[in-house]
């Protein structure tokens, strides 16, 4: 019975053409204006998919040039994510699990293999406000509005616009914090990070476990591999780090992202265990506080998804347990009733 079940397991093989999937991830940073350098690197690398984070205006318009060789695109202004693909997208899904929080899932086929590619940015500052509101999403600042009347529970849902602050300049705004406002800001900061941690521990991992095909996740998770929340994501999703064997690959620094001694690895590529990682590396400094991350992978043609594999393992375990129990009962019967002394 067990042998029969094992024979039904599909053999894992990679695309007949051996065509790799190239993934290009770049958090462009809000104030970065080196559009041409980013576009030139994408043209040089020729990825299958290029994903851009923090892509506020005018980045979406500047990136339109990539349509020449990456003609299939998805733009999510609410998440400030722009995705370009060389291959047609069989299906795409945008999942929002909170204001300005979410991910985009792309289903595509390459060399006979199917996969789901997920792009996300676990960015707690985004949770405060929406495009057009005063907040980090528009101005790059990580503090809430300063007028006391705007504080309170309502502020978490609908922060005031810049005009509501009486035309104060950013410099003046940064000088009029009161101690009460600072304490409230600390509470808000704590809540933001708690939301980020919840995304990593539950939302993203639970979503990935539902997908019945090989999965690749690329994104700025705002955590390193040593974070307990990163480890929770790995455990809940069943994915593993594509970095394994290619070094730490630091990507973020406020000083010099290209200097590995001053940067930390927060931009990640995570893959199902049936996905083969050919190479992972970082690109050059393109004016952002992040370095681009470039990963080449191979998707197996008939791989069993992690979810399906877990189900099969449970079924095989149950069969094995039942078979052992039946055999044990048969042996017990022989031991009790065989008068010829067979044991």
C-alpha positions in Angstrom: 0.0 0.0 0.0 2.8 2.4 0.9 4.8 1.6 -2.2 1.8 2.2 -4.3 1.3 5.7 -2.9 4.9 6.6 -3.3 4.7 5.6 -7.0 2.0 8.3 -7.4 4.3 11.1 -6.3 5.3 13.3 -9.4 9.0 13.3 -10.2 10.5 16.8 -9.8 12.3 18.0 -12.9 13.2 21.5 -14.0 12.1 23.3 -17.2 13.2 21.5 -20.3 14.9 24.5 -21.6 16.7 25.1 -18.3 15.6 28.7 -18.6 16.2 30.5 -15.3 14.0 33.1 -13.8 15.7 36.4 -13.0 14.4 38.5 -10.2 15.3 42.2 -9.7 14.3 43.9 -6.5 15.0 47.5 -5.7 13.8 49.8 -3.0 14.4 53.1 -4.8 13.9 55.3 -1.8 11.5 58.3 -1.9 14.0 61.1 -2.6 16.2 59.2 -5.1 16.3 60.7 -8.6 18.8 58.3 -10.3 16.0 56.9 -12.6 18.4 56.4 -15.5 20.9 54.4 -13.5 18.2 52.1 -12.2 16.7 51.6 -15.7 20.2 51.0 -17.2 21.0 48.3 -14.6 17.7 46.5 -15.3 18.4 46.6 -19.1 21.9 45.1 -18.4 20.6 42.4 -16.1 17.6 41.4 -18.3 15.5 40.0 -15.4 12.3 38.1 -15.9 10.6 40.3 -13.2 11.7 43.7 -11.9 10.0 45.0 -8.7 10.4 48.5 -7.4 9.5 49.6 -3.8 8.8 53.1 -2.5 8.1 54.0 -6.1 6.3 57.3 -5.5 5.9 59.9 -8.3 7.7 60.4 -10.6 9.2 56.9 -10.5 6.2 55.1 -12.1 6.3 57.5 -15.1 10.1 57.2 -15.4 10.0 53.4 -15.3 7.6 53.3 -18.3 10.8 53.0 -20.4 11.1 49.4 -19.2 8.0 48.4 -21.0 10.1 47.9 -24.2 11.4 44.6 -22.9 9.2 44.0 -19.7 5.8 44.7 -21.3 3.6 43.2 -18.6 3.2 45.5 -15.6 1.3 45.9 -12.4 1.2 49.3 -10.6 -0.1 49.5 -7.0 0.1 53.2 -6.0 -1.5 52.4 -2.6 1.6 50.2 -1.7 4.0 52.3 -3.9 5.0 49.1 -5.7 5.7 48.8 -9.4 6.3 45.4 -11.0 7.4 44.7 -14.6 7.4 41.2 -16.2 8.9 39.8 -19.4 6.3 37.0 -19.3 2.5 37.2 -19.4 0.9 37.1 -16.0 -1.6 34.3 -15.8 -3.2 35.8 -12.8 -2.4 38.6 -10.3 -3.8 39.4 -6.9 -3.3 42.3 -4.6 -3.9 41.5 -1.0 -4.4 44.4 1.4 -4.5 43.4 5.1 -4.5 46.9 6.5 -4.2 50.5 5.4 -1.3 50.7 3.0 -0.2 47.2 4.0 -0.3 44.2 1.7 1.4 42.4 -1.1 1.0 41.6 -4.8 1.0 38.0 -6.1 1.9 37.2 -9.7 1.2 33.8 -11.2 3.3 33.0 -14.3 4.7 30.2 -16.4 8.3 29.8 -17.5 9.7 26.9 -19.6 6.7 24.8 -18.7 7.0 25.5 -15.0 4.4 27.5 -12.9 5.2 29.7 -9.9 3.7 32.4 -7.8 5.9 35.4 -7.2 5.1 37.6 -4.2 6.3 41.2 -3.9 5.9 43.0 -0.5 7.2 45.8 1.6 6.8 45.4 5.4 7.1 49.1 6.1 5.6 50.2 9.4 5.7 53.9 8.5 3.3 53.3 5.6 0.7 52.3 8.1 0.3 55.9 9.1 -1.6 57.8 6.5 -2.4 57.3 2.8 -1.0 58.9 -0.4 -1.6 62.6 -0.1 -1.6 62.7 3.7 1.2 64.2 5.7 3.4 61.4 6.6 6.4 59.3 5.6 4.6 58.1 2.5 4.9 61.6 1.0 7.7 63.4 2.7 10.1 60.8 4.0 9.6 61.8 7.7 8.9 59.3 10.4 6.8 61.4 12.8 3.1 62.1 13.1 1.4 65.5 12.7 2.3 67.9 15.5 -0.9 69.8 16.2 -2.3 68.4 19.5 -5.9 68.5 18.3 -5.0 65.8 15.8 -3.7 63.3 18.3 -5.9 60.5 19.6 -7.5 57.4 18.3 -8.9 59.1 15.2 -5.4 60.1 14.1 -4.5 56.5 13.4 -7.2 56.4 10.7 -7.2 59.8 9.2 -4.1 62.0 9.7 -4.3 65.7 8.6 -3.0 66.9 5.3 0.1 69.2 5.2 -2.2 72.2 4.7 -3.9 71.6 8.0 -0.6 72.3 9.9 -0.8 76.0 9.0 1.9 76.0 6.3 4.8 75.2 8.7 8.0 74.2 7.1 9.5 70.8 7.9 12.3 72.5 9.9 9.8 74.4 12.1 7.7 71.3 12.5 10.6 69.2 13.8 11.2 71.8 16.6 7.8 72.1 18.2 7.3 68.6 19.6 6.1 68.7 23.1 7.0 66.0 25.6 3.4 64.7 25.5 3.5 64.5 21.7 6.8 62.7 21.8 5.4 60.1 24.2 2.3 59.7 21.9 4.7 59.4 19.0 6.6 56.7 20.8 3.3 54.8 21.3 2.6 55.1 17.6 6.1 53.9 16.7 5.6 50.9 18.9 2.3 50.1 17.3 3.8 50.4 13.8 6.5 47.9 14.6 3.9 45.6 16.2 1.9 45.7 13.0 5.0 44.9 10.9 5.8 42.0 13.2 2.2 40.7 12.9 2.6 40.8 9.1 5.7 38.7 9.2 4.5 36.3 11.9 1.0 35.7 10.6 -0.4 37.5 7.6 2.3 36.8 4.9 3.1 33.3 6.2 -0.6 32.2 6.4 -1.2 33.5 2.9 1.8 31.6 1.4 0.8 28.3 2.9 -2.4 28.4 0.9 -0.6 28.5 -2.5 -0.5 25.2 -4.3 2.6 25.8 -6.4 6.2 26.9 -6.0 6.5 30.3 -4.3 9.1 33.0 -4.5 8.9 36.1 -2.2 10.9 39.2 -2.8 10.7 42.3 -0.7 12.0 44.7 1.9 11.0 43.0 5.1 12.7 45.6 7.4 14.2 42.8 9.4 17.5 40.8 9.1 17.8 37.0 9.1 18.6 37.1 12.8 15.3 38.6 13.8 12.8 36.3 15.6 10.1 37.7 13.4 12.0 36.7 10.3 12.3 33.3 11.7 8.6 33.2 12.4 8.0 34.0 8.8 10.3 31.2 7.6 8.5 28.8 9.9 4.9 29.8 9.0 5.5 30.1 5.3 7.8 27.1 4.8 10.1 29.1 2.6 13.9 29.4 2.9 16.5 32.1 2.4 17.9 32.2 -1.2 21.0 33.8 0.4 22.2 30.5 1.7 25.6 29.9 0.2 26.0 33.4 -1.2 27.0 35.4 1.8 25.2 37.9 4.0 24.6 40.4 1.2 23.9 43.6 3.2 21.5 46.0 1.4 20.5 48.9 3.7 22.5 51.7 5.1 21.9 55.4 5.9 25.5 56.1 5.2 26.8 53.8 2.4 24.8 50.8 1.3 27.7 49.6 -0.9 29.9 49.3 2.2 29.2 45.9 3.8 30.5 47.1 7.2 27.9 49.9 7.3 24.9 48.0 5.9 22.4 45.3 7.1 20.5 42.7 5.1 16.8 43.6 5.0 15.9 43.0 1.4 15.2 39.4 0.9 14.4 36.6 -1.6 12.7 33.6 -0.1 11.8 30.5 -2.1 10.0 27.2 -1.7 12.4 24.3 -1.0 11.7 22.8 -4.4 13.1 25.9 -6.1 16.7 25.9 -7.1 18.7 29.0 -6.5 21.4 29.6 -9.1 22.9 32.8 -7.7 22.0 35.7 -5.5 23.9 39.0 -5.4 23.5 42.7 -4.8 23.8 45.4 -7.4 25.7 48.7 -7.3 24.8 51.9 -5.4 22.0 53.6 -7.4 21.4 56.6 -5.1 19.1 54.8 -2.7 19.8 53.8 0.9 19.1 50.3 -0.4 21.1 48.2 -2.9 19.3 46.3 -5.6 19.0 42.5 -5.1 19.3 40.2 -8.1 18.5 36.5 -7.9 18.5 33.8 -10.5 16.4 30.7 -9.8 15.0 27.6 -11.6 11.4 26.5 -11.1 10.7 22.8 -11.1 8.1 21.7 -13.7 6.0 19.3 -11.7 7.0 20.1 -8.1 4.6 19.4 -5.3 3.8 22.5 -3.3 4.8 22.7 0.3 1.2 22.6 1.3 0.4 19.5 -0.8 3.6 17.9 0.4 2.6 18.3 4.0 -0.8 16.8 3.3 0.9 13.8 1.5 3.3 13.3 4.4 0.5 13.2 6.8 -1.4 10.7 4.7 1.7 8.5 4.3 2.3 8.7 8.0 -1.3 7.6 8.7 -1.0 4.7 6.2 2.3 3.7 7.8 0.8 3.8 11.3 -2.2 1.8 10.2 0.0 -0.8 8.5 2.2 -1.1 11.6 -0.9 -1.5 13.8 -2.3 -4.2 11.5 1.0 -6.1 11.4 1.3 -5.9 15.1 -2.2 -7.4 15.5 -1.4 -10.2 13.1 1.8 -11.0 15.0 -0.1 -11.0 18.3 -2.6 -13.4 16.9 0.1 -15.7 15.7 1.8 -15.6 19.0 -1.4 -16.4 20.9 -2.9 -19.1 18.7 0.0 -20.9 16.9 0.4 -24.1 18.8 3.5 -25.0 16.7 5.5 -22.4 18.5 5.9 -20.0 15.6 7.0 -16.6 16.9 
